[in-house]
Amino acid sequence: MAKANVKEQIVSTSLNLLHSKGFNATSVQDITDAAGVPKGSFYNHFTSKEALGLEVLQRYVEGAAQIAAILSDSTLPPLARIQQFYARMIAANTVNDYNFGCLMGNFSAELSNQIPSMRSAMQENYAASTALMADVIAQGQQDGSISNTLPAATLAGFVTDAWQGAVLRAKADHSIAPLERFAQVVLQHLLR
């Protein structure tokens, strides 16, 4: 197996393991066993488990960006983009029977006090996703389809925070109800 393939195998396997089991509950041995590579191969590609965690987080964010691409689709009205975005996010969060939740949310709860570089990476990603949402909300406020009673940045921050809470609740309840409740309140009341 070529070195690039070994690294890819470790990262893709780790994404699933760290997302499903958690960072602290997953050992390097768990990762190398699941990836089918020798433990030494791990350290040929990563200086530490934290370095791997940062790469896994980046890979997860890249996947989430594919879902978020709808927010930049200017052929759709702003509110329709937000509606489609959350419909896709709800679908993505129900794939694993709510067992995994959001890796960003999971890592935030588990690692933000343990690994400063992970906290910084998560802060940057939350800020970027909130800024993207704020831009779409501002466009909707300009065309009158979204309420302008609060600044776009404030609404976007609240919506991002509320989504993370809904995902955690859905994970705890093993139910789509918190995600549907989020969508109903945000899309039918808060943003209108």
C-alpha positions in Angstrom: 0.0 0.0 0.0 1.4 3.4 -1.0 2.1 5.9 1.8 -0.6 8.3 0.6 -3.1 5.5 0.7 -2.0 4.5 4.3 -2.5 8.1 5.4 -5.9 8.3 3.7 -6.9 5.0 5.3 -6.0 6.3 8.7 -7.8 9.6 8.2 -11.0 8.1 6.8 -11.1 5.3 9.4 -10.4 7.9 12.2 -13.2 10.1 11.0 -15.7 7.4 11.6 -14.2 6.2 14.8 -13.7 9.6 16.4 -17.1 10.7 15.3 -18.9 7.6 16.7 -16.8 6.7 19.8 -15.3 10.1 20.7 -11.7 11.3 20.8 -10.8 10.2 24.2 -12.4 6.8 24.0 -10.5 6.0 20.8 -6.9 4.9 21.1 -4.2 5.0 18.4 -4.3 1.2 18.6 -8.1 1.3 17.9 -7.4 3.5 14.9 -4.6 1.4 13.4 -6.5 -1.9 14.1 -9.6 -0.5 12.3 -7.5 0.9 9.4 -5.6 -2.4 9.1 -2.2 -0.7 9.3 0.8 -1.1 11.7 0.9 1.3 14.6 4.2 2.6 13.3 2.4 3.8 10.1 0.3 6.1 12.3 3.4 7.9 13.6 4.9 8.1 10.1 2.0 10.3 9.1 1.0 12.1 12.3 3.1 13.5 15.2 0.3 12.8 17.6 -3.3 11.8 18.0 -4.1 15.5 18.4 -2.6 16.2 14.9 -4.7 13.5 13.5 -7.8 14.9 15.3 -7.1 18.3 13.6 -7.0 16.6 10.2 -10.1 14.7 10.9 -11.9 17.9 11.9 -10.8 19.5 8.7 -12.0 16.6 6.6 -15.4 16.7 8.4 -15.6 20.5 7.8 -14.9 19.9 4.1 -17.8 17.4 4.0 -20.1 19.9 5.8 -19.1 22.5 3.2 -20.6 20.4 0.5 -23.9 20.6 2.3 -23.5 24.3 3.0 -22.8 25.1 -0.7 -26.5 25.5 -1.2 -26.2 28.7 0.9 -24.1 30.3 -1.9 -26.5 29.3 -4.6 -27.7 32.8 -5.7 -30.2 31.3 -8.2 -32.4 30.6 -5.1 -34.0 33.2 -2.8 -32.2 33.5 0.5 -34.9 31.9 2.7 -35.2 29.0 0.3 -31.4 28.4 0.5 -31.6 28.4 4.3 -34.6 26.0 4.2 -32.8 23.6 1.8 -29.6 23.8 3.9 -31.4 22.7 7.1 -33.4 20.0 5.3 -30.0 18.6 4.1 -28.5 19.0 7.6 -31.4 17.2 9.1 -31.1 14.4 6.6 -27.3 14.1 7.3 -27.9 14.0 11.0 -30.4 11.2 10.9 -28.3 8.8 8.8 -26.7 7.0 11.8 -29.8 6.8 13.9 -28.6 10.0 15.8 -25.7 8.1 17.3 -23.0 10.3 15.9 -24.4 13.9 16.2 -22.1 16.6 14.8 -18.4 16.1 15.1 -17.9 19.8 15.7 -20.4 19.7 18.6 -18.9 16.4 19.9 -15.4 17.8 19.8 -16.5 21.1 21.3 -18.0 19.3 24.4 -15.1 16.8 24.7 -12.0 18.7 23.7 -12.4 22.5 23.9 -10.8 22.5 27.4 -8.2 19.9 26.6 -6.6 20.8 23.3 -6.1 24.5 22.6 -5.3 24.0 18.9 -8.6 22.0 18.5 -10.5 24.8 20.3 -9.0 27.4 17.9 -9.8 25.3 14.8 -13.4 24.9 16.0 -13.7 28.6 16.8 -12.6 29.4 13.2 -15.0 26.9 11.7 -17.9 28.1 13.8 -17.1 31.7 12.8 -16.9 30.9 9.1 -20.2 29.0 9.1 -21.9 31.7 11.1 -20.5 34.4 8.7 -21.9 32.5 5.7 -25.3 32.2 7.4 -25.2 35.9 8.3 -24.5 36.8 4.6 -27.6 34.8 3.5 -29.7 36.3 6.2 -28.6 39.8 5.3 -29.5 39.1 1.7 -33.0 38.0 2.8 -33.3 41.1 5.0 -32.5 43.2 2.0 -35.2 41.6 -0.2 -37.7 41.5 2.7 -38.1 37.8 2.9 -36.3 37.6 6.3 -37.1 39.6 9.4 -34.8 42.6 10.1 -35.7 43.0 13.7 -32.3 41.8 14.7 -28.9 42.3 12.9 -28.1 39.4 10.5 -25.0 38.5 12.5 -27.0 38.2 15.7 -29.6 36.0 14.0 -26.9 33.9 12.4 -25.1 33.4 15.7 -28.3 32.4 17.4 -29.3 30.0 14.6 -25.9 28.3 14.6 -25.9 27.9 18.4 -29.5 26.7 18.4 -28.7 24.1 15.7 -25.9 22.7 17.8 -28.2 22.4 20.7 -30.9 20.7 18.6 -28.4 18.2 17.3 -27.2 17.3 20.8 -30.8 16.8 21.9 -31.6 14.7 18.9 -28.5 12.6 19.7 -29.6 12.2 23.3 -33.2 11.4 22.4 -32.5 9.3 19.3 -35.2 11.4 17.7 -35.7 13.7 14.8 -38.1 15.8 16.9 -35.5 18.4 18.1 -34.3 18.9 14.6 -37.8 19.4 13.2 -38.7 21.7 16.1 -35.6 23.8 15.4 -36.6 24.0 11.7 -40.1 25.0 12.5 -39.2 27.7 15.0 -36.3 29.2 13.0 -37.7 29.0 9.5 -41.4 29.7 10.2 -41.1 32.2 13.1 -37.6 33.6 13.9 -36.5 34.4 10.4 -39.9 35.5 9.1 
